[in-house]
Amino acid sequence: MQLLDFGYKVYTYKSKLGKEIDFVAIKNNETFYIQVTLELNDDNYKREVGNLLSIRDGWKKVVIFKTNNEVIKNDGVVRIHIIDFLQKGL
């Protein structure tokens, strides 16, 4: 709902390989793939971020999370805390 409030068109996505992405958000010729997770940690990193990294089309990739247990990787995926997202958007 927050993405809609920010003026994005919002879709869900499933690749030909069955990889699911929570949301695709489009606004002003800018497209984001978005995964949302309560916690981002080493145990769920592959599931949450791996699906994003499997898509190689150049669109921006974002993970919105509540708790980040210091999963820091230089993978090109933007990480946004839920409070920051709710206040500022993407």
PDB file of N, CA, C and O in Angstrom:
ATOM      1  N   MET A   1       0.827  -1.187   0.000  1.00  0.00           N
ATOM      2  CA  MET A   1       0.000   0.000   0.000  1.00  0.00           C
ATOM      3  C   MET A   1       0.875   1.257   0.000  1.00  0.00           C
ATOM      4  O   MET A   1       0.539   2.266  -0.621  1.00  0.00           O
ATOM      5  N   GLN A   2       1.995   1.173   0.704  1.00  0.00           N
ATOM      6  CA  GLN A   2       2.865   2.347   0.773  1.00  0.00           C
ATOM      7  C   GLN A   2       3.439   2.692  -0.605  1.00  0.00           C
ATOM      8  O   GLN A   2       3.568   3.866  -0.952  1.00  0.00           O
ATOM      9  N   LEU A   3       3.779   1.677  -1.377  1.00  0.00           N
ATOM     10  CA  LEU A   3       4.274   1.940  -2.730  1.00  0.00           C
ATOM     11  C   LEU A   3       3.211   2.653  -3.562  1.00  0.00           C
ATOM     12  O   LEU A   3       3.524   3.586  -4.301  1.00  0.00           O
ATOM     13  N   LEU A   4       1.980   2.226  -3.447  1.00  0.00           N
ATOM     14  CA  LEU A   4       0.888   2.894  -4.162  1.00  0.00           C
ATOM     15  C   LEU A   4       0.740   4.337  -3.680  1.00  0.00           C
ATOM     16  O   LEU A   4       0.531   5.244  -4.486  1.00  0.00           O
ATOM     17  N   ASP A   5       0.848   4.548  -2.361  1.00  0.00           N
ATOM     18  CA  ASP A   5       0.771   5.903  -1.820  1.00  0.00           C
ATOM     19  C   ASP A   5       1.891   6.792  -2.346  1.00  0.00           C
ATOM     20  O   ASP A   5       1.705   7.998  -2.507  1.00  0.00           O
ATOM     21  N   PHE A   6       3.050   6.201  -2.614  1.00  0.00           N
ATOM     22  CA  PHE A   6       4.174   6.954  -3.173  1.00  0.00           C
ATOM     23  C   PHE A   6       4.044   7.146  -4.686  1.00  0.00           C
ATOM     24  O   PHE A   6       4.913   7.759  -5.306  1.00  0.00           O
ATOM     25  N   GLY A   7       2.968   6.629  -5.285  1.00  0.00           N
ATOM     26  CA  GLY A   7       2.714   6.847  -6.703  1.00  0.00           C
ATOM     27  C   GLY A   7       3.261   5.796  -7.646  1.00  0.00           C
ATOM     28  O   GLY A   7       3.307   6.024  -8.855  1.00  0.00           O
ATOM     29  N   TYR A   8       3.675   4.656  -7.132  1.00  0.00           N
ATOM     30  CA  TYR A   8       4.201   3.584  -7.967  1.00  0.00           C
ATOM     31  C   TYR A   8       3.073   2.705  -8.497  1.00  0.00           C
ATOM     32  O   TYR A   8       2.056   2.521  -7.828  1.00  0.00           O
ATOM     33  N   LYS A   9       3.253   2.174  -9.678  1.00  0.00           N
ATOM     34  CA  LYS A   9       2.441   1.057 -10.153  1.00  0.00           C
ATOM     35  C   LYS A   9       3.119  -0.184  -9.605  1.00  0.00           C
ATOM     36  O   LYS A   9       4.343  -0.295  -9.675  1.00  0.00           O
ATOM     37  N   VAL A  10       2.351  -1.123  -9.060  1.00  0.00           N
ATOM     38  CA  VAL A  10       2.935  -2.249  -8.349  1.00  0.00           C
ATOM     39  C   VAL A  10       2.445  -3.563  -8.929  1.00  0.00           C
ATOM     40  O   VAL A  10       1.255  -3.741  -9.190  1.00  0.00           O
ATOM     41  N   TYR A  11       3.382  -4.478  -9.125  1.00  0.00           N
ATOM     42  CA  TYR A  11       3.090  -5.802  -9.676  1.00  0.00           C
ATOM     43  C   TYR A  11       3.842  -6.853  -8.862  1.00  0.00           C
ATOM     44  O   TYR A  11       4.743  -6.525  -8.090  1.00  0.00           O
ATOM     45  N   THR A  12       3.468  -8.101  -9.041  1.00  0.00           N
ATOM     46  CA  THR A  12       4.266  -9.202  -8.519  1.00  0.00           C
ATOM     47  C   THR A  12       5.021  -9.801  -9.695  1.00  0.00           C
ATOM     48  O   THR A  12       4.709  -9.502 -10.847  1.00  0.00           O
ATOM     49  N   TYR A  13       6.020 -10.650  -9.417  1.00  0.00           N
ATOM     50  CA  TYR A  13       6.873 -11.159 -10.491  1.00  0.00           C
ATOM     51  C   TYR A  13       7.276 -12.595 -10.201  1.00  0.00           C
ATOM     52  O   TYR A  13       7.616 -12.951  -9.072  1.00  0.00           O
ATOM     53  N   LYS A  14       7.232 -13.399 -11.232  1.00  0.00           N
ATOM     54  CA  LYS A  14       7.748 -14.767 -11.169  1.00  0.00           C
ATOM     55  C   LYS A  14       8.484 -15.026 -12.473  1.00  0.00           C
ATOM     56  O   LYS A  14       7.907 -14.908 -13.554  1.00  0.00           O
ATOM     57  N   SER A  15       9.756 -15.379 -12.369  1.00  0.00           N
ATOM     58  CA  SER A  15      10.572 -15.603 -13.564  1.00  0.00           C
ATOM     59  C   SER A  15      10.229 -16.936 -14.218  1.00  0.00           C
ATOM     60  O   SER A  15       9.498 -17.754 -13.658  1.00  0.00           O
ATOM     61  N   LYS A  16      10.766 -17.131 -15.397  1.00  0.00           N
ATOM     62  CA  LYS A  16      10.573 -18.394 -16.111  1.00  0.00           C
ATOM     63  C   LYS A  16      11.154 -19.570 -15.331  1.00  0.00           C
ATOM     64  O   LYS A  16      10.721 -20.709 -15.504  1.00  0.00           O
ATOM     65  N   LEU A  17      12.126 -19.296 -14.482  1.00  0.00           N
ATOM     66  CA  LEU A  17      12.750 -20.334 -13.667  1.00  0.00           C
ATOM     67  C   LEU A  17      12.034 -20.527 -12.330  1.00  0.00           C
ATOM     68  O   LEU A  17      12.484 -21.310 -11.494  1.00  0.00           O
ATOM     69  N   GLY A  18      10.928 -19.821 -12.127  1.00  0.00           N
ATOM     70  CA  GLY A  18      10.155 -19.978 -10.902  1.00  0.00           C
ATOM     71  C   GLY A  18      10.605 -19.114  -9.740  1.00  0.00           C
ATOM     72  O   GLY A  18      10.107 -19.271  -8.625  1.00  0.00           O
ATOM     73  N   LYS A  19      11.540 -18.201  -9.981  1.00  0.00           N
ATOM     74  CA  LYS A  19      11.999 -17.301  -8.920  1.00  0.00           C
ATOM     75  C   LYS A  19      10.928 -16.237  -8.687  1.00  0.00           C
ATOM     76  O   LYS A  19      10.494 -15.569  -9.626  1.00  0.00           O
ATOM     77  N   GLU A  20      10.505 -16.082  -7.430  1.00  0.00           N
ATOM     78  CA  GLU A  20       9.472 -15.108  -7.109  1.00  0.00           C
ATOM     79  C   GLU A  20      10.080 -13.866  -6.479  1.00  0.00           C
ATOM     80  O   GLU A  20      10.970 -13.948  -5.632  1.00  0.00           O
ATOM     81  N   ILE A  21       9.587 -12.730  -6.907  1.00  0.00           N
ATOM     82  CA  ILE A  21       9.962 -11.439  -6.349  1.00  0.00           C
ATOM     83  C   ILE A  21       8.688 -10.845  -5.753  1.00  0.00           C
ATOM     84  O   ILE A  21       7.631 -10.884  -6.384  1.00  0.00           O
ATOM     85  N   ASP A  22       8.782 -10.297  -4.544  1.00  0.00           N
ATOM     86  CA  ASP A  22       7.588  -9.798  -3.873  1.00  0.00           C
ATOM     87  C   ASP A  22       6.877  -8.719  -4.683  1.00  0.00           C
ATOM     88  O   ASP A  22       5.666  -8.793  -4.891  1.00  0.00           O
ATOM     89  N   PHE A  23       7.633  -7.708  -5.145  1.00  0.00           N
ATOM     90  CA  PHE A  23       7.014  -6.604  -5.867  1.00  0.00           C
ATOM     91  C   PHE A  23       7.920  -6.080  -6.973  1.00  0.00           C
ATOM     92  O   PHE A  23       9.146  -6.125  -6.873  1.00  0.00           O
ATOM     93  N   VAL A  24       7.293  -5.588  -8.015  1.00  0.00           N
ATOM     94  CA  VAL A  24       7.956  -4.770  -9.017  1.00  0.00           C
ATOM     95  C   VAL A  24       7.232  -3.430  -8.948  1.00  0.00           C
ATOM     96  O   VAL A  24       6.011  -3.371  -9.091  1.00  0.00           O
ATOM     97  N   ALA A  25       7.983  -2.361  -8.729  1.00  0.00           N
ATOM     98  CA  ALA A  25       7.397  -1.028  -8.596  1.00  0.00           C
ATOM     99  C   ALA A  25       7.929  -0.148  -9.714  1.00  0.00           C
ATOM    100  O   ALA A  25       9.136  -0.093  -9.952  1.00  0.00           O
ATOM    101  N   ILE A  26       7.019   0.541 -10.401  1.00  0.00           N
ATOM    102  CA  ILE A  26       7.400   1.376 -11.547  1.00  0.00           C
ATOM    103  C   ILE A  26       6.838   2.780 -11.347  1.00  0.00           C
ATOM    104  O   ILE A  26       5.665   2.965 -11.020  1.00  0.00           O
ATOM    105  N   LYS A  27       7.722   3.770 -11.556  1.00  0.00           N
ATOM    106  CA  LYS A  27       7.313   5.178 -11.467  1.00  0.00           C
ATOM    107  C   LYS A  27       8.309   6.014 -12.258  1.00  0.00           C
ATOM    108  O   LYS A  27       9.519   5.889 -12.072  1.00  0.00           O
ATOM    109  N   ASN A  28       7.801   6.861 -13.133  1.00  0.00           N
ATOM    110  CA  ASN A  28       8.650   7.794 -13.883  1.00  0.00           C
ATOM    111  C   ASN A  28       9.812   7.094 -14.583  1.00  0.00           C
ATOM    112  O   ASN A  28      10.958   7.519 -14.438  1.00  0.00           O
ATOM    113  N   ASN A  29       9.546   6.057 -15.320  1.00  0.00           N
ATOM    114  CA  ASN A  29      10.569   5.314 -16.069  1.00  0.00           C
ATOM    115  C   ASN A  29      11.644   4.690 -15.181  1.00  0.00           C
ATOM    116  O   ASN A  29      12.727   4.364 -15.668  1.00  0.00           O
ATOM    117  N   GLU A  30      11.369   4.521 -13.906  1.00  0.00           N
ATOM    118  CA  GLU A  30      12.290   3.872 -12.991  1.00  0.00           C
ATOM    119  C   GLU A  30      11.606   2.614 -12.456  1.00  0.00           C
ATOM    120  O   GLU A  30      10.458   2.667 -12.014  1.00  0.00           O
ATOM    121  N   THR A  31      12.307   1.494 -12.496  1.00  0.00           N
ATOM    122  CA  THR A  31      11.730   0.220 -12.078  1.00  0.00           C
ATOM    123  C   THR A  31      12.583  -0.392 -10.978  1.00  0.00           C
ATOM    124  O   THR A  31      13.812  -0.375 -11.042  1.00  0.00           O
ATOM    125  N   PHE A  32      11.912  -0.933  -9.968  1.00  0.00           N
ATOM    126  CA  PHE A  32      12.565  -1.571  -8.834  1.00  0.00           C
ATOM    127  C   PHE A  32      12.006  -2.977  -8.647  1.00  0.00           C
ATOM    128  O   PHE A  32      10.795  -3.185  -8.722  1.00  0.00           O
ATOM    129  N   TYR A  33      12.890  -3.938  -8.403  1.00  0.00           N
ATOM    130  CA  TYR A  33      12.488  -5.247  -7.893  1.00  0.00           C
ATOM    131  C   TYR A  33      12.622  -5.150  -6.375  1.00  0.00           C
ATOM    132  O   TYR A  33      13.646  -4.683  -5.878  1.00  0.00           O
ATOM    133  N   ILE A  34      11.606  -5.585  -5.633  1.00  0.00           N
ATOM    134  CA  ILE A  34      11.618  -5.413  -4.186  1.00  0.00           C
ATOM    135  C   ILE A  34      11.286  -6.718  -3.482  1.00  0.00           C
ATOM    136  O   ILE A  34      10.282  -7.366  -3.781  1.00  0.00           O
ATOM    137  N   GLN A  35      12.142  -7.091  -2.544  1.00  0.00           N
ATOM    138  CA  GLN A  35      11.874  -8.191  -1.628  1.00  0.00           C
ATOM    139  C   GLN A  35      11.630  -7.579  -0.262  1.00  0.00           C
ATOM    140  O   GLN A  35      12.296  -6.617   0.121  1.00  0.00           O
ATOM    141  N   VAL A  36      10.677  -8.135   0.476  1.00  0.00           N
ATOM    142  CA  VAL A  36      10.374  -7.667   1.821  1.00  0.00           C
ATOM    143  C   VAL A  36      10.556  -8.839   2.772  1.00  0.00           C
ATOM    144  O   VAL A  36      10.049  -9.934   2.528  1.00  0.00           O
ATOM    145  N   THR A  37      11.286  -8.601   3.863  1.00  0.00           N
ATOM    146  CA  THR A  37      11.530  -9.660   4.831  1.00  0.00           C
ATOM    147  C   THR A  37      11.565  -9.079   6.235  1.00  0.00           C
ATOM    148  O   THR A  37      12.004  -7.947   6.438  1.00  0.00           O
ATOM    149  N   LEU A  38      11.107  -9.848   7.188  1.00  0.00           N
ATOM    150  CA  LEU A  38      11.169  -9.411   8.576  1.00  0.00           C
ATOM    151  C   LEU A  38      12.619  -9.268   9.004  1.00  0.00           C
ATOM    152  O   LEU A  38      13.003  -8.274   9.621  1.00  0.00           O
ATOM    153  N   GLU A  39      13.417 -10.267   8.671  1.00  0.00           N
ATOM    154  CA  GLU A  39      14.811 -10.284   9.087  1.00  0.00           C
ATOM    155  C   GLU A  39      15.689 -10.681   7.908  1.00  0.00           C
ATOM    156  O   GLU A  39      15.370 -11.618   7.176  1.00  0.00           O
ATOM    157  N   LEU A  40      16.789  -9.970   7.729  1.00  0.00           N
ATOM    158  CA  LEU A  40      17.770 -10.334   6.718  1.00  0.00           C
ATOM    159  C   LEU A  40      18.984 -10.868   7.457  1.00  0.00           C
ATOM    160  O   LEU A  40      19.637 -10.147   8.211  1.00  0.00           O
ATOM    161  N   ASN A  41      19.279 -12.148   7.229  1.00  0.00           N
ATOM    162  CA  ASN A  41      20.407 -12.783   7.924  1.00  0.00           C
ATOM    163  C   ASN A  41      21.062 -13.790   6.983  1.00  0.00           C
ATOM    164  O   ASN A  41      20.611 -13.987   5.854  1.00  0.00           O
ATOM    165  N   ASP A  42      22.119 -14.418   7.457  1.00  0.00           N
ATOM    166  CA  ASP A  42      22.837 -15.377   6.614  1.00  0.00           C
ATOM    167  C   ASP A  42      21.970 -16.563   6.212  1.00  0.00           C
ATOM    168  O   ASP A  42      22.167 -17.140   5.143  1.00  0.00           O
ATOM    169  N   ASP A  43      21.007 -16.933   7.062  1.00  0.00           N
ATOM    170  CA  ASP A  43      20.156 -18.078   6.757  1.00  0.00           C
ATOM    171  C   ASP A  43      19.179 -17.816   5.612  1.00  0.00           C
ATOM    172  O   ASP A  43      18.903 -18.720   4.823  1.00  0.00           O
ATOM    173  N   ASN A  44      18.656 -16.605   5.507  1.00  0.00           N
ATOM    174  CA  ASN A  44      17.685 -16.334   4.452  1.00  0.00           C
ATOM    175  C   ASN A  44      18.235 -15.454   3.331  1.00  0.00           C
ATOM    176  O   ASN A  44      17.501 -15.080   2.417  1.00  0.00           O
ATOM    177  N   TYR A  45      19.516 -15.128   3.398  1.00  0.00           N
ATOM    178  CA  TYR A  45      20.134 -14.274   2.373  1.00  0.00           C
ATOM    179  C   TYR A  45      19.935 -14.838   0.972  1.00  0.00           C
ATOM    180  O   TYR A  45      19.535 -14.111   0.062  1.00  0.00           O
ATOM    181  N   LYS A  46      20.207 -16.111   0.794  1.00  0.00           N
ATOM    182  CA  LYS A  46      20.102 -16.705  -0.539  1.00  0.00           C
ATOM    183  C   LYS A  46      18.677 -16.611  -1.072  1.00  0.00           C
ATOM    184  O   LYS A  46      18.480 -16.311  -2.249  1.00  0.00           O
ATOM    185  N   ARG A  47      17.698 -16.857  -0.239  1.00  0.00           N
ATOM    186  CA  ARG A  47      16.306 -16.802  -0.670  1.00  0.00           C
ATOM    187  C   ARG A  47      15.885 -15.368  -1.007  1.00  0.00           C
ATOM    188  O   ARG A  47      15.285 -15.126  -2.054  1.00  0.00           O
ATOM    189  N   GLU A  48      16.194 -14.435  -0.134  1.00  0.00           N
ATOM    190  CA  GLU A  48      15.733 -13.064  -0.319  1.00  0.00           C
ATOM    191  C   GLU A  48      16.531 -12.305  -1.370  1.00  0.00           C
ATOM    192  O   GLU A  48      15.955 -11.623  -2.217  1.00  0.00           O
ATOM    193  N   VAL A  49      17.834 -12.420  -1.321  1.00  0.00           N
ATOM    194  CA  VAL A  49      18.688 -11.656  -2.229  1.00  0.00           C
ATOM    195  C   VAL A  49      19.025 -12.463  -3.483  1.00  0.00           C
ATOM    196  O   VAL A  49      19.163 -11.899  -4.568  1.00  0.00           O
ATOM    197  N   GLY A  50      19.155 -13.769  -3.335  1.00  0.00           N
ATOM    198  CA  GLY A  50      19.489 -14.616  -4.485  1.00  0.00           C
ATOM    199  C   GLY A  50      18.491 -14.506  -5.617  1.00  0.00           C
ATOM    200  O   GLY A  50      18.876 -14.490  -6.786  1.00  0.00           O
ATOM    201  N   ASN A  51      17.207 -14.430  -5.282  1.00  0.00           N
ATOM    202  CA  ASN A  51      16.194 -14.267  -6.326  1.00  0.00           C
ATOM    203  C   ASN A  51      16.383 -12.952  -7.083  1.00  0.00           C
ATOM    204  O   ASN A  51      16.208 -12.898  -8.300  1.00  0.00           O
ATOM    205  N   LEU A  52      16.740 -11.905  -6.360  1.00  0.00           N
ATOM    206  CA  LEU A  52      16.996 -10.627  -7.016  1.00  0.00           C
ATOM    207  C   LEU A  52      18.217 -10.709  -7.926  1.00  0.00           C
ATOM    208  O   LEU A  52      18.198 -10.214  -9.053  1.00  0.00           O
ATOM    209  N   LEU A  53      19.277 -11.338  -7.427  1.00  0.00           N
ATOM    210  CA  LEU A  53      20.516 -11.409  -8.202  1.00  0.00           C
ATOM    211  C   LEU A  53      20.398 -12.308  -9.426  1.00  0.00           C
ATOM    212  O   LEU A  53      21.190 -12.189 -10.361  1.00  0.00           O
ATOM    213  N   SER A  54      19.419 -13.203  -9.429  1.00  0.00           N
ATOM    214  CA  SER A  54      19.248 -14.084 -10.585  1.00  0.00           C
ATOM    215  C   SER A  54      18.663 -13.349 -11.784  1.00  0.00           C
ATOM    216  O   SER A  54      18.685 -13.867 -12.900  1.00  0.00           O
ATOM    217  N   ILE A  55      18.139 -12.146 -11.564  1.00  0.00           N
ATOM    218  CA  ILE A  55      17.569 -11.336 -12.648  1.00  0.00           C
ATOM    219  C   ILE A  55      18.625 -10.345 -13.094  1.00  0.00           C
ATOM    220  O   ILE A  55      19.112  -9.541 -12.299  1.00  0.00           O
ATOM    221  N   ARG A  56      18.971 -10.405 -14.350  1.00  0.00           N
ATOM    222  CA  ARG A  56      20.089  -9.605 -14.853  1.00  0.00           C
ATOM    223  C   ARG A  56      19.648  -8.628 -15.934  1.00  0.00           C
ATOM    224  O   ARG A  56      20.171  -8.649 -17.048  1.00  0.00           O
ATOM    225  N   ASP A  57      18.681  -7.768 -15.603  1.00  0.00           N
ATOM    226  CA  ASP A  57      18.204  -6.827 -16.600  1.00  0.00           C
ATOM    227  C   ASP A  57      18.578  -5.383 -16.297  1.00  0.00           C
ATOM    228  O   ASP A  57      18.214  -4.486 -17.057  1.00  0.00           O
ATOM    229  N   GLY A  58      19.295  -5.136 -15.205  1.00  0.00           N
ATOM    230  CA  GLY A  58      19.758  -3.792 -14.901  1.00  0.00           C
ATOM    231  C   GLY A  58      18.798  -2.957 -14.069  1.00  0.00           C
ATOM    232  O   GLY A  58      19.147  -1.842 -13.682  1.00  0.00           O
ATOM    233  N   TRP A  59      17.611  -3.452 -13.781  1.00  0.00           N
ATOM    234  CA  TRP A  59      16.703  -2.696 -12.925  1.00  0.00           C
ATOM    235  C   TRP A  59      17.230  -2.713 -11.494  1.00  0.00           C
ATOM    236  O   TRP A  59      17.953  -3.628 -11.100  1.00  0.00           O
ATOM    237  N   LYS A  60      16.866  -1.708 -10.733  1.00  0.00           N
ATOM    238  CA  LYS A  60      17.333  -1.616  -9.349  1.00  0.00           C
ATOM    239  C   LYS A  60      16.698  -2.713  -8.499  1.00  0.00           C
ATOM    240  O   LYS A  60      15.542  -3.085  -8.696  1.00  0.00           O
ATOM    241  N   LYS A  61      17.474  -3.213  -7.560  1.00  0.00           N
ATOM    242  CA  LYS A  61      17.040  -4.299  -6.686  1.00  0.00           C
ATOM    243  C   LYS A  61      17.133  -3.837  -5.237  1.00  0.00           C
ATOM    244  O   LYS A  61      18.148  -3.283  -4.815  1.00  0.00           O
ATOM    245  N   VAL A  62      16.049  -4.073  -4.470  1.00  0.00           N
ATOM    246  CA  VAL A  62      15.938  -3.546  -3.113  1.00  0.00           C
ATOM    247  C   VAL A  62      15.419  -4.634  -2.181  1.00  0.00           C
ATOM    248  O   VAL A  62      14.540  -5.411  -2.551  1.00  0.00           O
ATOM    249  N   VAL A  63      15.967  -4.684  -0.974  1.00  0.00           N
ATOM    250  CA  VAL A  63      15.421  -5.512   0.101  1.00  0.00           C
ATOM    251  C   VAL A  63      14.989  -4.566   1.211  1.00  0.00           C
ATOM    252  O   VAL A  63      15.785  -3.770   1.709  1.00  0.00           O
ATOM    253  N   ILE A  64      13.715  -4.662   1.592  1.00  0.00           N
ATOM    254  CA  ILE A  64      13.193  -3.896   2.713  1.00  0.00           C
ATOM    255  C   ILE A  64      13.095  -4.857   3.894  1.00  0.00           C
ATOM    256  O   ILE A  64      12.524  -5.940   3.770  1.00  0.00           O
ATOM    257  N   PHE A  65      13.652  -4.463   5.040  1.00  0.00           N
ATOM    258  CA  PHE A  65      13.726  -5.380   6.178  1.00  0.00           C
ATOM    259  C   PHE A  65      13.427  -4.646   7.475  1.00  0.00           C
ATOM    260  O   PHE A  65      13.485  -3.417   7.535  1.00  0.00           O
ATOM    261  N   LYS A  66      13.108  -5.404   8.504  1.00  0.00           N
ATOM    262  CA  LYS A  66      12.944  -4.844   9.850  1.00  0.00           C
ATOM    263  C   LYS A  66      14.212  -5.030  10.669  1.00  0.00           C
ATOM    264  O   LYS A  66      14.641  -4.112  11.368  1.00  0.00           O
ATOM    265  N   THR A  67      14.816  -6.214  10.587  1.00  0.00           N
ATOM    266  CA  THR A  67      16.023  -6.519  11.350  1.00  0.00           C
ATOM    267  C   THR A  67      17.104  -7.004  10.392  1.00  0.00           C
ATOM    268  O   THR A  67      16.876  -7.918   9.600  1.00  0.00           O
ATOM    269  N   ASN A  68      18.267  -6.397  10.467  1.00  0.00           N
ATOM    270  CA  ASN A  68      19.400  -6.812   9.642  1.00  0.00           C
ATOM    271  C   ASN A  68      20.498  -7.281  10.584  1.00  0.00           C
ATOM    272  O   ASN A  68      21.063  -6.486  11.335  1.00  0.00           O
ATOM    273  N   ASN A  69      20.792  -8.551  10.541  1.00  0.00           N
ATOM    274  CA  ASN A  69      21.847  -9.110  11.397  1.00  0.00           C
ATOM    275  C   ASN A  69      23.204  -9.012  10.717  1.00  0.00           C
ATOM    276  O   ASN A  69      23.905 -10.009  10.538  1.00  0.00           O
ATOM    277  N   GLU A  70      23.554  -7.801  10.346  1.00  0.00           N
ATOM    278  CA  GLU A  70      24.878  -7.499   9.807  1.00  0.00           C
ATOM    279  C   GLU A  70      25.232  -8.307   8.567  1.00  0.00           C
ATOM    280  O   GLU A  70      26.377  -8.731   8.407  1.00  0.00           O
ATOM    281  N   VAL A  71      24.266  -8.520   7.695  1.00  0.00           N
ATOM    282  CA  VAL A  71      24.555  -9.161   6.415  1.00  0.00           C
ATOM    283  C   VAL A  71      25.026  -8.054   5.477  1.00  0.00           C
ATOM    284  O   VAL A  71      24.211  -7.326   4.910  1.00  0.00           O
ATOM    285  N   ILE A  72      26.300  -7.932   5.320  1.00  0.00           N
ATOM    286  CA  ILE A  72      26.883  -6.896   4.472  1.00  0.00           C
ATOM    287  C   ILE A  72      27.601  -7.593   3.328  1.00  0.00           C
ATOM    288  O   ILE A  72      28.585  -8.303   3.535  1.00  0.00           O
ATOM    289  N   LYS A  73      27.107  -7.384   2.147  1.00  0.00           N
ATOM    290  CA  LYS A  73      27.731  -7.963   0.956  1.00  0.00           C
ATOM    291  C   LYS A  73      27.709  -6.908  -0.137  1.00  0.00           C
ATOM    292  O   LYS A  73      26.763  -6.126  -0.231  1.00  0.00           O
ATOM    293  N   ASN A  74      28.719  -6.885  -0.942  1.00  0.00           N
ATOM    294  CA  ASN A  74      28.792  -5.960  -2.059  1.00  0.00           C
ATOM    295  C   ASN A  74      28.178  -6.637  -3.279  1.00  0.00           C
ATOM    296  O   ASN A  74      28.896  -7.083  -4.175  1.00  0.00           O
ATOM    297  N   ASP A  75      26.843  -6.713  -3.312  1.00  0.00           N
ATOM    298  CA  ASP A  75      26.165  -7.436  -4.373  1.00  0.00           C
ATOM    299  C   ASP A  75      25.296  -6.542  -5.258  1.00  0.00           C
ATOM    300  O   ASP A  75      24.625  -7.031  -6.167  1.00  0.00           O
ATOM    301  N   GLY A  76      25.306  -5.232  -4.994  1.00  0.00           N
ATOM    302  CA  GLY A  76      24.512  -4.312  -5.800  1.00  0.00           C
ATOM    303  C   GLY A  76      23.063  -4.184  -5.377  1.00  0.00           C
ATOM    304  O   GLY A  76      22.299  -3.455  -6.009  1.00  0.00           O
ATOM    305  N   VAL A  77      22.668  -4.878  -4.319  1.00  0.00           N
ATOM    306  CA  VAL A  77      21.299  -4.810  -3.823  1.00  0.00           C
ATOM    307  C   VAL A  77      21.233  -3.763  -2.718  1.00  0.00           C
ATOM    308  O   VAL A  77      22.026  -3.789  -1.777  1.00  0.00           O
ATOM    309  N   VAL A  78      20.283  -2.847  -2.843  1.00  0.00           N
ATOM    310  CA  VAL A  78      20.092  -1.804  -1.840  1.00  0.00           C
ATOM    311  C   VAL A  78      19.276  -2.378  -0.690  1.00  0.00           C
ATOM    312  O   VAL A  78      18.270  -3.052  -0.912  1.00  0.00           O
ATOM    313  N   ARG A  79      19.707  -2.114   0.527  1.00  0.00           N
ATOM    314  CA  ARG A  79      18.977  -2.550   1.717  1.00  0.00           C
ATOM    315  C   ARG A  79      18.377  -1.328   2.398  1.00  0.00           C
ATOM    316  O   ARG A  79      19.077  -0.348   2.652  1.00  0.00           O
ATOM    317  N   ILE A  80      17.078  -1.385   2.693  1.00  0.00           N
ATOM    318  CA  ILE A  80      16.385  -0.257   3.315  1.00  0.00           C
ATOM    319  C   ILE A  80      15.615  -0.770   4.529  1.00  0.00           C
ATOM    320  O   ILE A  80      14.825  -1.707   4.421  1.00  0.00           O
ATOM    321  N   HIS A  81      15.849  -0.156   5.674  1.00  0.00           N
ATOM    322  CA  HIS A  81      15.087  -0.501   6.874  1.00  0.00           C
ATOM    323  C   HIS A  81      13.644  -0.054   6.670  1.00  0.00           C
ATOM    324  O   HIS A  81      13.404   0.976   6.041  1.00  0.00           O
ATOM    325  N   ILE A  82      12.690  -0.801   7.186  1.00  0.00           N
ATOM    326  CA  ILE A  82      11.274  -0.534   6.974  1.00  0.00           C
ATOM    327  C   ILE A  82      10.885   0.874   7.420  1.00  0.00           C
ATOM    328  O   ILE A  82      10.074   1.518   6.754  1.00  0.00           O
ATOM    329  N   ILE A  83      11.432   1.364   8.512  1.00  0.00           N
ATOM    330  CA  ILE A  83      11.103   2.716   8.990  1.00  0.00           C
ATOM    331  C   ILE A  83      11.570   3.757   7.980  1.00  0.00           C
ATOM    332  O   ILE A  83      10.834   4.696   7.679  1.00  0.00           O
ATOM    333  N   ASP A  84      12.781   3.604   7.454  1.00  0.00           N
ATOM    334  CA  ASP A  84      13.275   4.531   6.447  1.00  0.00           C
ATOM    335  C   ASP A  84      12.405   4.497   5.193  1.00  0.00           C
ATOM    336  O   ASP A  84      12.103   5.537   4.608  1.00  0.00           O
ATOM    337  N   PHE A  85      12.011   3.307   4.793  1.00  0.00           N
ATOM    338  CA  PHE A  85      11.145   3.179   3.614  1.00  0.00           C
ATOM    339  C   PHE A  85       9.806   3.865   3.845  1.00  0.00           C
ATOM    340  O   PHE A  85       9.332   4.598   2.978  1.00  0.00           O
ATOM    341  N   LEU A  86       9.193   3.640   4.996  1.00  0.00           N
ATOM    342  CA  LEU A  86       7.878   4.230   5.270  1.00  0.00           C
ATOM    343  C   LEU A  86       7.944   5.753   5.324  1.00  0.00           C
ATOM    344  O   LEU A  86       6.976   6.429   4.977  1.00  0.00           O
ATOM    345  N   GLN A  87       9.084   6.299   5.758  1.00  0.00           N
ATOM    346  CA  GLN A  87       9.225   7.740   5.866  1.00  0.00           C
ATOM    347  C   GLN A  87       9.662   8.409   4.557  1.00  0.00           C
ATOM    348  O   GLN A  87       9.201   9.500   4.221  1.00  0.00           O
ATOM    349  N   LYS A  88      10.556   7.738   3.827  1.00  0.00           N
ATOM    350  CA  LYS A  88      11.197   8.376   2.674  1.00  0.00           C
ATOM    351  C   LYS A  88      10.917   7.724   1.339  1.00  0.00           C
ATOM    352  O   LYS A  88      11.066   8.362   0.296  1.00  0.00           O
ATOM    353  N   GLY A  89      10.512   6.460   1.351  1.00  0.00           N
ATOM    354  CA  GLY A  89      10.310   5.721   0.101  1.00  0.00           C
ATOM    355  C   GLY A  89      11.592   5.128  -0.400  1.00  0.00           C
ATOM    356  O   GLY A  89      12.553   4.960   0.352  1.00  0.00           O
ATOM    357  N   LEU A  90      11.607   4.807  -1.685  1.00  0.00           N
ATOM    358  CA  LEU A  90      12.773   4.149  -2.276  1.00  0.00           C
ATOM    359  C   LEU A  90      13.837   5.141  -2.558  1.00  0.00           C
ATOM    360  O   LEU A  90      14.902   4.779  -3.058  1.00  0.00           O
TER     361      LEU A  90
END
